[in-house]
Amino acid sequence: MNFLLSVMHVLPTFDLRELFEFNEHMDFILLQQNHFKMILPEIFLATSVLVTTVHSSFLATSRYFGFPLLVRSLVKLCLLILVLTFLLVQKNSIIFMLTYQNTFVFDILTLNVKQIILASTFFALIISENSLLKQQINNFEYFILILCAVLGLMFLVSSYDMISLYLAIEMQSLCLYVLAASKKILLFLLKQV
């Protein structure tokens, strides 16, 4: 009996009112902080695509700069974007997380597949640079579409429900359709000249 009394004095006393009180100063921004951190590589890649599009469209149509060839500089810029996205993917430390109302899943498998996608795109751009220079293709849209297709693949890998899976497939396939059609249009125009 003495033992029970001594244990009762050591245990803290709980007030049930404190336990069920609503915290009026709850910070809801902290609730979404990890969600934003997990989707940061995709946000960075999408923002980079938009900035690269604006930069390339102004530079390619600039009389002041003499309508420069953009292939070499855009390859280097796209490689830099892919490396930075790779580093952002690698920095994610959360092992498993479902985000945005079970729309995206982030785990070790998705992180590894994203890294494989980014690395293979990196090497494909390095290999295709000389071919683009030989064929004298000066389409900055080529690189923008490749980055958009990579973005669609990254969303496809992270998709957890059917609607996000469908939208990611549409985003990726639309970019690849335009890439395939641009080669046919270029060959058609070269045959007419």
C-alpha positions in Angstrom: 0.0 0.0 0.0 2.8 2.4 0.8 4.3 1.6 -2.5 1.1 2.6 -4.3 1.0 5.9 -2.4 4.6 6.7 -3.2 4.0 6.0 -6.9 0.9 8.2 -6.9 2.9 11.1 -5.6 5.6 10.7 -8.2 3.1 10.6 -11.1 2.1 14.0 -12.4 -1.4 15.1 -12.0 -3.3 15.6 -15.2 -6.1 18.1 -15.5 -8.5 16.9 -18.2 -9.5 20.5 -19.1 -5.9 21.2 -20.1 -5.7 18.1 -22.2 -8.7 19.0 -24.3 -8.2 22.7 -24.6 -8.1 24.2 -28.0 -4.9 26.1 -28.8 -6.0 29.4 -30.3 -2.6 30.2 -31.6 -2.0 27.1 -33.7 0.3 27.8 -36.6 -1.2 26.1 -39.7 1.8 27.0 -41.9 3.9 24.4 -40.0 1.4 21.7 -41.0 2.2 22.1 -44.7 5.9 22.6 -44.3 6.9 19.0 -44.9 4.5 18.7 -47.8 6.1 21.7 -49.6 9.6 20.3 -48.9 8.7 17.0 -50.5 7.4 18.5 -53.7 10.1 21.2 -53.9 12.1 19.5 -56.7 9.0 19.5 -58.9 8.3 23.1 -58.1 11.9 24.1 -58.8 11.8 22.2 -62.1 8.5 23.8 -63.2 9.7 27.3 -62.2 13.0 26.7 -64.1 11.0 25.6 -67.2 9.0 28.8 -67.1 12.0 31.1 -66.6 13.9 29.3 -69.3 11.0 29.7 -71.7 10.7 33.4 -71.1 14.5 33.9 -71.3 14.8 31.9 -74.5 11.9 33.5 -76.3 13.2 37.0 -75.6 16.7 36.1 -76.5 15.9 34.1 -79.7 13.8 36.9 -81.1 16.2 39.7 -80.1 17.4 41.9 -82.9 19.8 43.5 -80.5 21.7 40.3 -80.0 21.4 39.3 -83.7 19.1 36.3 -83.3 21.8 34.1 -81.6 22.0 30.3 -81.7 20.9 29.0 -78.3 21.7 25.3 -78.5 25.0 25.3 -76.5 23.9 27.7 -73.8 20.5 25.9 -73.4 22.1 22.5 -73.1 24.4 23.9 -70.3 21.4 25.6 -68.6 19.3 22.4 -68.8 22.1 20.4 -67.4 22.4 22.8 -64.5 18.7 22.7 -63.9 18.8 18.8 -63.9 21.8 18.7 -61.5 20.1 21.1 -59.0 16.8 19.1 -59.2 18.8 16.0 -58.6 20.3 17.5 -55.5 16.9 18.6 -54.3 15.6 15.1 -54.7 18.6 13.7 -52.9 18.1 16.1 -49.9 14.7 14.7 -49.0 15.1 12.9 -45.7 11.6 11.7 -45.0 11.3 7.9 -45.5 7.5 7.7 -46.3 4.9 10.4 -46.7 1.5 10.8 -48.4 1.0 14.5 -49.2 -1.8 16.7 -50.5 -4.7 14.5 -49.4 -3.2 11.3 -50.7 -2.4 12.6 -54.1 1.4 12.1 -54.0 3.5 9.5 -52.3 7.1 10.0 -51.4 9.2 7.1 -50.3 12.6 5.5 -51.0 11.4 3.9 -54.3 10.1 7.2 -55.7 13.2 9.1 -54.7 15.5 6.5 -56.4 13.4 6.4 -59.6 13.4 10.2 -59.8 17.2 10.2 -59.5 17.4 7.6 -62.3 15.1 9.7 -64.5 17.2 12.9 -63.9 20.5 11.1 -64.4 19.4 9.5 -67.6 18.0 12.8 -69.0 21.3 14.4 -68.0 23.3 11.9 -70.1 20.8 12.0 -73.0 21.2 15.8 -73.2 25.0 15.5 -73.2 24.9 12.9 -76.0 22.4 14.8 -78.1 24.2 18.1 -78.0 26.6 17.3 -80.9 23.8 15.8 -83.0 21.7 19.0 -82.6 24.6 21.1 -83.6 25.3 19.0 -86.7 21.7 19.1 -87.8 21.6 22.9 -87.2 18.5 22.6 -85.1 18.0 25.9 -83.3 14.7 25.2 -81.6 14.9 26.2 -77.9 11.5 24.5 -77.5 13.3 21.2 -77.8 14.9 21.6 -74.4 11.8 23.1 -72.8 9.8 20.1 -73.9 12.4 17.7 -72.6 12.3 19.4 -69.2 8.5 19.3 -69.2 8.5 15.6 -70.0 10.9 15.0 -67.1 8.6 17.0 -64.9 5.6 14.9 -66.0 7.7 11.7 -65.3 8.5 13.0 -61.8 4.8 13.6 -61.2 4.0 10.2 -62.6 6.5 8.4 -60.3 5.0 10.2 -57.2 1.3 9.7 -58.2 -0.8 7.9 -55.6 -4.3 8.2 -57.0 -5.8 7.7 -60.5 -6.5 11.4 -61.3 -2.9 12.5 -60.6 -1.6 9.5 -62.5 -3.8 10.4 -65.5 -2.7 14.1 -65.4 1.0 13.1 -65.1 0.7 10.7 -68.1 -1.0 13.5 -70.1 1.6 16.0 -69.3 4.4 13.7 -70.2 2.9 12.3 -73.3 1.9 15.7 -74.7 5.5 16.9 -74.5 6.7 13.7 -76.2 4.1 14.0 -79.0 5.2 17.5 -79.8 8.9 16.4 -79.8 8.1 13.6 -82.2 6.0 15.8 -84.5 8.6 18.5 -84.6 11.2 16.1 -86.1 8.7 15.1 -88.8 7.9 18.8 -89.5 11.6 19.6 -89.8 12.2 16.7 -92.2 9.2 17.8 -94.3 10.4 21.4 -94.5 14.0 20.3 -95.4 12.6 18.1 -98.3 10.8 21.1 -99.8 13.9 23.3 -99.8 
